[in-house]
Amino acid sequence: MSLQNYSIAQTAEILCCYVGFLEENLADLPHQKIGKAVAFDDEEIAQIKEMFRVRPAAPSARAASAPPAGAPSITQIRPKGARRTG
């Protein structure tokens, strides 16, 4: 069994976030404190990812918030302003 610990900088790179985010939210994130050093292992990183996972609303909730009749569908919406051409 191999155990891998990661520093704050390594964890930030794995999670694609800023080191400052981890430092500012450390009290609310699963981590290890070894002496004064902070470390994260694979399980803790997975737990952090799960804490911030965003899931779309359930289909019944989406139906309740459907656009009003006559509103354009998402496929009909186009960006405003000048468009660049090749």
Distance bins in CASP14 RR format, pairs under 12 A and 6 or more apart:
PFRMAT RR
TARGET T0000
AUTHOR 0000-0000-0000
RMODE 2
METHOD distances of the structure
MODEL  1
1 41 0 0 0 0 0 1 0 0 0 0 0
1 42 0 0 0 0 0 1 0 0 0 0 0
2 41 0 0 0 0 0 1 0 0 0 0 0
2 42 0 0 0 0 0 1 0 0 0 0 0
3 32 0 0 0 0 0 1 0 0 0 0 0
3 39 0 0 0 0 0 1 0 0 0 0 0
3 40 0 0 0 0 0 1 0 0 0 0 0
3 41 1 0 0 1 0 0 0 0 0 0 0
3 42 0 0 0 0 1 0 0 0 0 0 0
3 43 0 0 0 0 1 0 0 0 0 0 0
3 44 0 0 0 0 0 1 0 0 0 0 0
4 10 0 0 0 0 1 0 0 0 0 0 0
4 11 0 0 0 0 0 1 0 0 0 0 0
4 14 0 0 0 0 0 1 0 0 0 0 0
4 32 0 0 0 0 0 1 0 0 0 0 0
4 39 0 0 0 0 1 0 0 0 0 0 0
4 40 0 0 0 0 1 0 0 0 0 0 0
4 41 1 0 0 1 0 0 0 0 0 0 0
4 42 1 0 0 1 0 0 0 0 0 0 0
4 43 0 0 0 0 0 1 0 0 0 0 0
4 44 0 0 0 0 0 1 0 0 0 0 0
4 45 0 0 0 0 1 0 0 0 0 0 0
5 11 0 0 0 0 1 0 0 0 0 0 0
5 31 0 0 0 0 1 0 0 0 0 0 0
5 32 1 0 0 1 0 0 0 0 0 0 0
5 33 0 0 0 0 0 1 0 0 0 0 0
5 34 1 0 0 1 0 0 0 0 0 0 0
5 37 0 0 0 0 1 0 0 0 0 0 0
5 38 0 0 0 0 1 0 0 0 0 0 0
5 39 1 0 1 0 0 0 0 0 0 0 0
5 40 1 0 0 1 0 0 0 0 0 0 0
5 41 1 0 1 0 0 0 0 0 0 0 0
5 42 0 0 0 0 1 0 0 0 0 0 0
5 43 0 0 0 0 0 1 0 0 0 0 0
5 44 0 0 0 0 1 0 0 0 0 0 0
5 45 0 0 0 0 0 1 0 0 0 0 0
6 12 0 0 0 0 1 0 0 0 0 0 0
6 13 0 0 0 0 1 0 0 0 0 0 0
6 14 1 0 0 1 0 0 0 0 0 0 0
6 15 0 0 0 0 1 0 0 0 0 0 0
6 19 0 0 0 0 0 1 0 0 0 0 0
6 22 0 0 0 0 0 1 0 0 0 0 0
6 31 0 0 0 0 1 0 0 0 0 0 0
6 32 0 0 0 0 0 1 0 0 0 0 0
6 37 0 0 0 0 0 1 0 0 0 0 0
6 38 0 0 0 0 1 0 0 0 0 0 0
6 39 1 0 0 1 0 0 0 0 0 0 0
6 40 1 0 1 0 0 0 0 0 0 0 0
6 41 1 0 0 1 0 0 0 0 0 0 0
6 42 0 0 0 0 1 0 0 0 0 0 0
6 43 0 0 0 0 0 1 0 0 0 0 0
6 44 0 0 0 0 1 0 0 0 0 0 0
6 45 1 0 0 1 0 0 0 0 0 0 0
6 48 0 0 0 0 0 1 0 0 0 0 0
7 13 0 0 0 0 1 0 0 0 0 0 0
7 14 0 0 0 0 0 1 0 0 0 0 0
7 19 0 0 0 0 1 0 0 0 0 0 0
7 22 0 0 0 0 1 0 0 0 0 0 0
7 23 0 0 0 0 0 1 0 0 0 0 0
7 31 0 0 0 0 0 1 0 0 0 0 0
7 32 0 0 0 0 0 1 0 0 0 0 0
7 34 0 0 0 0 0 1 0 0 0 0 0
7 37 1 0 0 1 0 0 0 0 0 0 0
7 38 1 0 0 1 0 0 0 0 0 0 0
7 39 1 0 0 1 0 0 0 0 0 0 0
7 40 0 0 0 0 1 0 0 0 0 0 0
7 41 0 0 0 0 0 1 0 0 0 0 0
7 45 0 0 0 0 0 1 0 0 0 0 0
8 14 0 0 0 0 0 1 0 0 0 0 0
8 15 0 0 0 0 0 1 0 0 0 0 0
8 17 0 0 0 0 0 1 0 0 0 0 0
8 18 0 0 0 0 0 1 0 0 0 0 0
8 19 1 0 1 0 0 0 0 0 0 0 0
8 20 0 0 0 0 1 0 0 0 0 0 0
8 21 0 0 0 0 1 0 0 0 0 0 0
8 22 1 0 1 0 0 0 0 0 0 0 0
8 23 1 0 0 1 0 0 0 0 0 0 0
8 24 0 0 0 0 0 1 0 0 0 0 0
8 25 0 0 0 0 0 1 0 0 0 0 0
8 26 0 0 0 0 1 0 0 0 0 0 0
8 29 0 0 0 0 0 1 0 0 0 0 0
8 31 0 0 0 0 1 0 0 0 0 0 0
8 32 0 0 0 0 0 1 0 0 0 0 0
8 33 0 0 0 0 0 1 0 0 0 0 0
8 37 0 0 0 0 1 0 0 0 0 0 0
8 38 1 0 1 0 0 0 0 0 0 0 0
8 39 0 0 0 0 1 0 0 0 0 0 0
8 40 1 0 0 1 0 0 0 0 0 0 0
8 44 0 0 0 0 0 1 0 0 0 0 0
8 45 0 0 0 0 0 1 0 0 0 0 0
8 48 0 0 0 0 0 1 0 0 0 0 0
9 15 0 0 0 0 0 1 0 0 0 0 0
9 17 0 0 0 0 0 1 0 0 0 0 0
9 18 0 0 0 0 0 1 0 0 0 0 0
9 19 1 0 1 0 0 0 0 0 0 0 0
9 20 0 0 0 0 0 1 0 0 0 0 0
9 22 0 0 0 0 1 0 0 0 0 0 0
9 23 0 0 0 0 0 1 0 0 0 0 0
9 38 0 0 0 0 0 1 0 0 0 0 0
9 39 0 0 0 0 0 1 0 0 0 0 0
9 40 0 0 0 0 0 1 0 0 0 0 0
10 17 0 0 0 0 0 1 0 0 0 0 0
10 19 0 0 0 0 1 0 0 0 0 0 0
10 22 0 0 0 0 0 1 0 0 0 0 0
10 38 0 0 0 0 0 1 0 0 0 0 0
10 39 0 0 0 0 1 0 0 0 0 0 0
10 40 1 0 0 1 0 0 0 0 0 0 0
10 41 0 0 0 0 0 1 0 0 0 0 0
10 42 0 0 0 0 0 1 0 0 0 0 0
10 45 0 0 0 0 1 0 0 0 0 0 0
11 17 0 0 0 0 1 0 0 0 0 0 0
11 18 0 0 0 0 0 1 0 0 0 0 0
11 19 0 0 0 0 1 0 0 0 0 0 0
11 20 0 0 0 0 0 1 0 0 0 0 0
11 21 0 0 0 0 0 1 0 0 0 0 0
11 22 1 0 0 1 0 0 0 0 0 0 0
11 23 0 0 0 0 0 1 0 0 0 0 0
11 25 0 0 0 0 0 1 0 0 0 0 0
11 26 0 0 0 0 0 1 0 0 0 0 0
11 29 0 0 0 0 1 0 0 0 0 0 0
11 30 0 0 0 0 0 1 0 0 0 0 0
11 31 0 0 0 0 1 0 0 0 0 0 0
11 32 0 0 0 0 0 1 0 0 0 0 0
11 38 0 0 0 0 1 0 0 0 0 0 0
11 39 0 0 0 0 1 0 0 0 0 0 0
11 40 1 0 1 0 0 0 0 0 0 0 0
11 41 0 0 0 0 1 0 0 0 0 0 0
11 42 0 0 0 0 0 1 0 0 0 0 0
11 44 0 0 0 0 1 0 0 0 0 0 0
11 45 1 0 0 1 0 0 0 0 0 0 0
11 46 0 0 0 0 0 1 0 0 0 0 0
11 47 0 0 0 0 0 1 0 0 0 0 0
11 48 1 0 0 1 0 0 0 0 0 0 0
11 49 0 0 0 0 0 1 0 0 0 0 0
12 18 1 0 0 1 0 0 0 0 0 0 0
12 19 1 0 1 0 0 0 0 0 0 0 0
12 20 1 0 0 1 0 0 0 0 0 0 0
12 21 1 0 0 1 0 0 0 0 0 0 0
12 22 1 0 1 0 0 0 0 0 0 0 0
12 23 0 0 0 0 1 0 0 0 0 0 0
12 24 0 0 0 0 0 1 0 0 0 0 0
12 25 0 0 0 0 0 1 0 0 0 0 0
12 26 0 0 0 0 0 1 0 0 0 0 0
12 29 0 0 0 0 0 1 0 0 0 0 0
12 38 0 0 0 0 0 1 0 0 0 0 0
12 40 0 0 0 0 1 0 0 0 0 0 0
12 45 0 0 0 0 0 1 0 0 0 0 0
12 48 0 0 0 0 0 1 0 0 0 0 0
13 19 0 0 0 0 1 0 0 0 0 0 0
13 22 0 0 0 0 0 1 0 0 0 0 0
13 40 0 0 0 0 0 1 0 0 0 0 0
13 45 0 0 0 0 0 1 0 0 0 0 0
14 22 0 0 0 0 0 1 0 0 0 0 0
14 40 0 0 0 0 1 0 0 0 0 0 0
14 41 0 0 0 0 0 1 0 0 0 0 0
14 42 0 0 0 0 1 0 0 0 0 0 0
14 44 0 0 0 0 0 1 0 0 0 0 0
14 45 1 0 1 0 0 0 0 0 0 0 0
14 46 0 0 0 0 0 1 0 0 0 0 0
14 48 0 0 0 0 1 0 0 0 0 0 0
14 49 0 0 0 0 1 0 0 0 0 0 0
15 21 0 0 0 0 1 0 0 0 0 0 0
15 22 1 0 0 1 0 0 0 0 0 0 0
15 25 0 0 0 0 0 1 0 0 0 0 0
15 29 0 0 0 0 0 1 0 0 0 0 0
15 40 0 0 0 0 1 0 0 0 0 0 0
15 42 0 0 0 0 0 1 0 0 0 0 0
15 44 0 0 0 0 0 1 0 0 0 0 0
15 45 1 0 0 1 0 0 0 0 0 0 0
15 46 0 0 0 0 0 1 0 0 0 0 0
15 47 0 0 0 0 0 1 0 0 0 0 0
15 48 1 0 0 1 0 0 0 0 0 0 0
15 49 1 0 0 1 0 0 0 0 0 0 0
15 50 0 0 0 0 0 1 0 0 0 0 0
15 51 0 0 0 0 0 1 0 0 0 0 0
15 52 0 0 0 0 1 0 0 0 0 0 0
16 22 0 0 0 0 0 1 0 0 0 0 0
16 45 0 0 0 0 0 1 0 0 0 0 0
16 48 0 0 0 0 0 1 0 0 0 0 0
16 49 0 0 0 0 0 1 0 0 0 0 0
16 52 0 0 0 0 0 1 0 0 0 0 0
17 23 0 0 0 0 0 1 0 0 0 0 0
17 24 0 0 0 0 0 1 0 0 0 0 0
17 25 0 0 0 0 1 0 0 0 0 0 0
17 29 0 0 0 0 0 1 0 0 0 0 0
17 45 0 0 0 0 0 1 0 0 0 0 0
17 48 0 0 0 0 1 0 0 0 0 0 0
17 49 0 0 0 0 0 1 0 0 0 0 0
17 52 0 0 0 0 1 0 0 0 0 0 0
18 24 0 0 0 0 1 0 0 0 0 0 0
18 25 0 0 0 0 0 1 0 0 0 0 0
19 25 0 0 0 0 0 1 0 0 0 0 0
19 26 0 0 0 0 0 1 0 0 0 0 0
19 38 0 0 0 0 0 1 0 0 0 0 0
20 26 0 0 0 0 1 0 0 0 0 0 0
20 29 0 0 0 0 0 1 0 0 0 0 0
21 28 0 0 0 0 0 1 0 0 0 0 0
21 29 0 0 0 0 1 0 0 0 0 0 0
21 48 0 0 0 0 0 1 0 0 0 0 0
21 52 0 0 0 0 0 1 0 0 0 0 0
22 28 0 0 0 0 0 1 0 0 0 0 0
22 29 1 0 0 1 0 0 0 0 0 0 0
22 30 0 0 0 0 0 1 0 0 0 0 0
22 31 0 0 0 0 1 0 0 0 0 0 0
22 38 0 0 0 0 1 0 0 0 0 0 0
22 39 0 0 0 0 0 1 0 0 0 0 0
22 40 0 0 0 0 1 0 0 0 0 0 0
22 44 0 0 0 0 0 1 0 0 0 0 0
22 45 0 0 0 0 0 1 0 0 0 0 0
22 48 0 0 0 0 1 0 0 0 0 0 0
22 52 0 0 0 0 0 1 0 0 0 0 0
23 29 0 0 0 0 1 0 0 0 0 0 0
23 31 0 0 0 0 0 1 0 0 0 0 0
23 38 0 0 0 0 1 0 0 0 0 0 0
25 31 0 0 0 0 0 1 0 0 0 0 0
25 38 0 0 0 0 0 1 0 0 0 0 0
25 48 0 0 0 0 1 0 0 0 0 0 0
25 51 0 0 0 0 1 0 0 0 0 0 0
25 52 0 0 0 0 0 1 0 0 0 0 0
26 32 0 0 0 0 0 1 0 0 0 0 0
26 33 0 0 0 0 1 0 0 0 0 0 0
26 38 1 0 0 1 0 0 0 0 0 0 0
26 39 0 0 0 0 0 1 0 0 0 0 0
26 40 0 0 0 0 0 1 0 0 0 0 0
26 44 0 0 0 0 0 1 0 0 0 0 0
26 48 0 0 0 0 0 1 0 0 0 0 0
27 33 0 0 0 0 0 1 0 0 0 0 0
27 38 0 0 0 0 0 1 0 0 0 0 0
28 47 0 0 0 0 0 1 0 0 0 0 0
28 48 0 0 0 0 1 0 0 0 0 0 0
28 51 0 0 0 0 1 0 0 0 0 0 0
28 52 0 0 0 0 0 1 0 0 0 0 0
29 38 0 0 0 0 1 0 0 0 0 0 0
29 39 0 0 0 0 0 1 0 0 0 0 0
29 40 0 0 0 0 1 0 0 0 0 0 0
29 44 1 0 0 1 0 0 0 0 0 0 0
29 45 0 0 0 0 1 0 0 0 0 0 0
29 47 0 0 0 0 1 0 0 0 0 0 0
29 48 1 0 1 0 0 0 0 0 0 0 0
29 49 0 0 0 0 0 1 0 0 0 0 0
29 50 0 0 0 0 0 1 0 0 0 0 0
29 51 1 0 0 1 0 0 0 0 0 0 0
29 52 0 0 0 0 1 0 0 0 0 0 0
30 38 0 0 0 0 0 1 0 0 0 0 0
30 39 0 0 0 0 0 1 0 0 0 0 0
30 40 1 0 0 1 0 0 0 0 0 0 0
30 41 0 0 0 0 1 0 0 0 0 0 0
30 42 0 0 0 0 0 1 0 0 0 0 0
30 43 1 0 0 1 0 0 0 0 0 0 0
30 44 1 0 1 0 0 0 0 0 0 0 0
30 45 0 0 0 0 1 0 0 0 0 0 0
30 46 0 0 0 0 1 0 0 0 0 0 0
30 47 1 0 1 0 0 0 0 0 0 0 0
30 48 1 0 0 1 0 0 0 0 0 0 0
30 49 0 0 0 0 0 1 0 0 0 0 0
30 50 0 0 0 0 0 1 0 0 0 0 0
30 51 0 0 0 0 1 0 0 0 0 0 0
31 37 0 0 0 0 0 1 0 0 0 0 0
31 38 1 0 1 0 0 0 0 0 0 0 0
31 39 1 0 0 1 0 0 0 0 0 0 0
31 40 1 0 1 0 0 0 0 0 0 0 0
31 41 0 0 0 0 1 0 0 0 0 0 0
31 43 0 0 0 0 0 1 0 0 0 0 0
31 44 1 0 1 0 0 0 0 0 0 0 0
31 45 0 0 0 0 1 0 0 0 0 0 0
31 47 0 0 0 0 1 0 0 0 0 0 0
31 48 0 0 0 0 1 0 0 0 0 0 0
32 38 1 0 0 1 0 0 0 0 0 0 0
32 39 1 0 1 0 0 0 0 0 0 0 0
32 40 1 0 0 1 0 0 0 0 0 0 0
32 41 1 0 0 1 0 0 0 0 0 0 0
32 43 0 0 0 0 0 1 0 0 0 0 0
32 44 1 0 0 1 0 0 0 0 0 0 0
32 45 0 0 0 0 0 1 0 0 0 0 0
33 39 1 0 0 1 0 0 0 0 0 0 0
33 40 0 0 0 0 0 1 0 0 0 0 0
33 44 0 0 0 0 0 1 0 0 0 0 0
34 40 0 0 0 0 0 1 0 0 0 0 0
34 41 0 0 0 0 0 1 0 0 0 0 0
38 44 0 0 0 0 0 1 0 0 0 0 0
39 45 0 0 0 0 0 1 0 0 0 0 0
40 46 0 0 0 0 1 0 0 0 0 0 0
40 47 0 0 0 0 1 0 0 0 0 0 0
40 48 1 0 0 1 0 0 0 0 0 0 0
40 49 0 0 0 0 0 1 0 0 0 0 0
41 47 0 0 0 0 1 0 0 0 0 0 0
41 48 0 0 0 0 0 1 0 0 0 0 0
42 48 0 0 0 0 0 1 0 0 0 0 0
42 49 0 0 0 0 0 1 0 0 0 0 0
43 49 0 0 0 0 0 1 0 0 0 0 0
43 50 0 0 0 0 0 1 0 0 0 0 0
44 50 0 0 0 0 0 1 0 0 0 0 0
44 51 0 0 0 0 0 1 0 0 0 0 0
45 51 0 0 0 0 0 1 0 0 0 0 0
45 52 0 0 0 0 0 1 0 0 0 0 0
46 52 0 0 0 0 0 1 0 0 0 0 0
46 53 0 0 0 0 0 1 0 0 0 0 0
47 53 0 0 0 0 0 1 0 0 0 0 0
55 61 0 0 0 0 0 1 0 0 0 0 0
56 62 1 0 0 1 0 0 0 0 0 0 0
56 65 0 0 0 0 0 1 0 0 0 0 0
57 63 0 0 0 0 1 0 0 0 0 0 0
57 64 0 0 0 0 1 0 0 0 0 0 0
57 65 1 0 0 1 0 0 0 0 0 0 0
57 66 0 0 0 0 0 1 0 0 0 0 0
58 64 0 0 0 0 1 0 0 0 0 0 0
58 65 0 0 0 0 0 1 0 0 0 0 0
59 65 0 0 0 0 0 1 0 0 0 0 0
59 66 0 0 0 0 0 1 0 0 0 0 0
60 66 0 0 0 0 0 1 0 0 0 0 0
62 74 0 0 0 0 0 1 0 0 0 0 0
65 71 0 0 0 0 0 1 0 0 0 0 0
66 73 0 0 0 0 0 1 0 0 0 0 0
66 74 0 0 0 0 0 1 0 0 0 0 0
67 73 1 0 0 1 0 0 0 0 0 0 0
67 74 0 0 0 0 1 0 0 0 0 0 0
67 76 0 0 0 0 0 1 0 0 0 0 0
67 77 0 0 0 0 0 1 0 0 0 0 0
70 76 0 0 0 0 0 1 0 0 0 0 0
71 77 0 0 0 0 1 0 0 0 0 0 0
72 78 0 0 0 0 1 0 0 0 0 0 0
END
